Amino acid sequence: MAQSEQGGGAPSDPGGQTPERRKVPRGPAPKEGPGPAAYAGFGLQLVIALLVFLYLGQWVDRKLGTEPVFLMIGVFVGAGGAFYSMYRKLTAAQRREDEAKKERTGK
């Protein structure tokens, strides 16, 4: 009876569109690069790598009696390794994003 009171025809949603004209959700939008959690992970990885190699360098210095030498080497090796790992992850994410963009545009 509700349709005859509204004048018949297809029921409409609050926006005034008939069901045939409603937009169909297509799922979540593709991710555009690493999210905030990934960047926090990069920072945590950097800190952990620095601390591990710093303490490893201190331990070697105490064993060999060469005070700041291996500590400095450990800091540079830890930072270099962390930055290299971060670089590889970011370039891989960029490559995936570029491939997804090519698939979307058809080029």
LUMMARPA-667768 format. One record per residue: residue number from 1; residue in one letter; y, x, z of N, C-alpha, C, CB in turn. Coordinates in steps of 0.2 Angstrom, whole numbers, m for minus. Glycine has a CB too. Layout:
! LUMMARPA-667768
R resi resn  n.c2  n.c1  n.c3 ca.c2 ca.c1 ca.c3  c.c2  c.c1  c.c3 cb.c2 cb.c1 cb.c3
R  NUM    a     Y     X     Z     Y     X     Z     Y     X     Z     Y     X     Z
...
This chain:
! LUMMARPA-667768
R resi resn  n.c2  n.c1  n.c3 ca.c2 ca.c1 ca.c3  c.c2  c.c1  c.c3 cb.c2 cb.c1 cb.c3
R    1    m    m6     4     0     0     0     0     6     4     0     0    m5     6
R    2    a     6    10     3    12    15     3    14    17    m4    10    21     7
R    3    q    10    17    m9    12    19   m16    16    13   m19     6    21   m20
R    4    s    13     7   m18    17     2   m21    24     1   m17    13    m5   m20
R    5    e    25     2   m11    31     2    m8    36     7   m10    30     3     0
R    6    q    33    13   m12    37    18   m15    38    18   m23    34    25   m14
R    7    g    36    13   m26    37    12   m33    31    14   m37    43    15   m35
R    8    g    25    16   m34    19    18   m37    20    25   m40    18    13   m43
R    9    g    15    27   m44    16    34   m46    12    39   m42    23    36   m48
R   10    a    13    45   m43    10    51   m39    14    52   m33     9    57   m43
R   11    p    10    53   m27    14    54   m21    18    61   m22     9    55   m15
R   12    s    23    61   m18    27    67   m19    28    71   m12    35    66   m21
R   13    d    29    77   m12    30    81    m6    37    80    m4    28    88    m7
R   14    p    39    83     2    46    82     5    51    85     0    46    86    12
R   15    g    49    90    m4    54    93    m8    55    89   m15    52   100   m10
R   16    g    51    84   m15    52    79   m21    48    81   m27    59    79   m23
R   17    q    44    86   m26    40    88   m32    33    85   m32    39    96   m32
R   18    t    30    83   m37    24    80   m38    18    85   m37    22    76   m44
R   19    p    12    84   m34     7    89   m33     6    93   m39     1    86   m31
R   20    e     7    91   m45     5    95   m51    11   101   m52     5    91   m57
R   21    r    17   100   m49    22   104   m50    23   109   m44    28   101   m51
R   22    r    19   108   m39    19   113   m33    17   120   m35    15   110   m27
R   23    k    20   125   m32    18   132   m34    12   133   m30    24   137   m32
R   24    v     7   136   m33     1   138   m30     2   145   m28    m5   138   m36
R   25    p     0   146   m21     1   153   m18    m4   158   m22     0   153   m11
R   26    r    m2   164   m23    m6   168   m27    m9   174   m22    m2   172   m33
R   27    g    m9   173   m16   m11   178   m11    m5   183   m10   m17   182   m15
R   28    p    m7   188    m5    m2   192    m3     1   197    m9    m4   197     3
R   29    a     7   198    m8    10   203   m13     7   210   m13    18   203   m12
R   30    p     7   213   m18     4   220   m18     8   225   m13     3   223   m25
R   31    k     5   229   m10     9   233    m5    13   238    m9     4   237     0
R   32    e    19   240    m7    23   245   m10    23   251    m6    30   242   m11
R   33    g    18   255    m7    18   261    m3    16   261     4    25   264    m3
R   34    p    16   266     8    13   266    15    18   262    19    13   273    18
R   35    g    15   258    24    19   254    28    21   258    35    15   248    31
R   36    p    24   255    39    27   258    45    22   261    49    31   253    50
R   37    a    16   258    50    10   261    54     8   268    51     4   256    54
R   38    a     8   268    44     6   274    41    11   280    42     5   273    33
R   39    y    17   278    42    22   283    44    22   285    51    30   281    42
R   40    a    20   281    56    19   283    63    13   287    63    18   276    67
R   41    g     8   286    59     2   290    59     4   297    56    m3   287    55
R   42    f     8   298    52    10   304    49    13   308    55    15   304    43
R   43    g    18   305    58    21   309    64    16   311    69    27   304    67
R   44    l    12   306    71     7   308    76     2   313    74     3   302    78
R   45    q     0   313    67    m4   319    65     0   326    65    m6   317    57
R   46    l     6   325    64    10   332    64    11   334    71    18   330    61
R   47    v    12   330    76    12   332    83     6   335    85    15   326    87
R   48    i     0   331    84    m6   333    86    m8   340    83   m12   328    84
R   49    a    m7   341    76    m9   347    73    m5   353    76    m7   347    66
R   50    l     2   352    77     6   357    80     3   359    87    13   355    81
R   51    l     2   354    91     0   355    98    m7   359    98    m1   349   102
R   52    v   m12   357    94   m18   360    94   m18   367    92   m23   356    89
R   53    f   m14   369    86   m14   376    84    m9   380    89   m11   376    77
R   54    l    m4   377    92     0   380    97    m5   383   103     5   376   100
R   55    y    m9   378   106   m13   380   111   m19   385   109   m16   374   114
R   56    l   m21   384   103   m26   389   100   m23   396   100   m29   386    93
R   57    g   m17   396    97   m13   402    97   m12   406   104    m7   402    93
R   58    q   m10   401   109    m9   404   115   m16   407   118    m7   399   120
R   59    w   m21   403   117   m28   405   120   m30   412   116   m33   400   118
R   60    v   m29   413   110   m30   419   107   m26   425   109   m30   419    99
R   61    d   m19   423   110   m15   428   113   m17   431   120    m8   426   113
R   62    r   m19   426   124   m21   428   131   m28   432   130   m23   422   135
R   63    k   m32   431   126   m38   435   125   m37   442   123   m43   431   121
R   64    l   m33   442   118   m31   449   115   m25   452   118   m30   448   107
R   65    g   m21   449   122   m16   452   125   m10   453   120   m18   459   128
R   66    t    m9   449   115    m4   450   110     0   444   111    m7   450   103
R   67    e     5   444   116     8   438   118    11   433   112    14   440   122
R   68    p    16   434   109    18   428   105    16   428    98    26   428   104
R   69    v    12   433    96    10   434    88     6   428    86     6   440    87
R   70    f     0   426    89    m4   421    87    m2   414    89   m11   422    90
R   71    l     3   414    94     6   407    95    10   405    89    10   408   102
R   72    m    14   410    87    19   409    81    14   407    75    23   415    80
R   73    i     9   411    74     5   410    68     2   403    69    m1   415    68
R   74    g     0   401    75    m3   394    76     2   389    74    m6   393    83
R   75    v     8   389    76    13   384    75    14   384    68    20   386    79
R   76    f    15   389    64    16   389    57    10   386    53    18   395    54
R   77    v     4   388    55    m2   385    52    m3   378    53    m8   389    54
R   78    g    m2   376    59    m2   368    61     3   364    57    m1   367    68
R   79    a     9   367    57    15   363    53    13   363    46    21   366    55
R   80    g    11   369    43    10   369    36     4   364    34     8   376    34
R   81    g    m2   364    38    m7   360    37    m5   353    37   m13   362    42
R   82    a    m1   351    42     1   344    43     5   342    38     4   343    50
R   83    f    10   346    35    14   344    30    10   344    23    20   349    29
R   84    y     5   348    22     1   348    16    m3   341    16    m3   354    16
R   85    s    m6   339    22   m10   333    22    m5   327    21   m13   333    29
R   86    m     1   327    24     6   322    23     8   321    15    12   323    27
R   87    y     9   327    12    11   327     5     5   324     1    12   334     3
R   88    r    m1   326     2    m7   323    m2    m8   316    m1   m13   327     0
R   89    k    m7   313     5    m7   306     6    m2   302     3    m7   305    14
R   90    l     4   305     3    10   301     0    10   302    m7    17   305     2
R   91    t     7   307   m10     7   307   m18     1   303   m20     5   315   m20
R   92    a    m5   302   m16   m10   298   m18    m8   291   m17   m16   299   m13
R   93    a    m4   289   m12    m1   282   m12     4   281   m18     3   281    m5
R   94    q     8   286   m20    12   285   m25     8   284   m32    17   291   m26
R   95    r     3   288   m33    m1   287   m39    m4   280   m39    m7   292   m39
R   96    r    m7   277   m33   m10   271   m33    m4   265   m35   m13   269   m26
R   97    e     2   266   m32     7   262   m34     9   262   m41    13   263   m29
R   98    d     9   268   m44    11   268   m51     6   265   m55    12   275   m53
R   99    e    m1   266   m54    m6   263   m58    m6   255   m57   m13   265   m55
R  100    a    m5   253   m51    m4   245   m50     2   243   m54    m3   244   m42
R  101    k     7   246   m54    13   244   m58    12   244   m65    19   249   m57
R  102    k     8   249   m68     6   249   m75     1   243   m76     2   255   m77
R  103    e    m3   241   m72    m8   235   m73    m4   229   m73   m13   235   m68
R  104    r     1   228   m69     5   222   m68     9   221   m74    10   222   m62
R  105    t    12   227   m77    17   226   m83    13   226   m89    22   232   m83
R  106    g     7   229   m89     3   229   m95     4   235   m99     4   223   m99
R  107    k     7   240   m97     9   246  m101     4   251   m99    16   249  m100
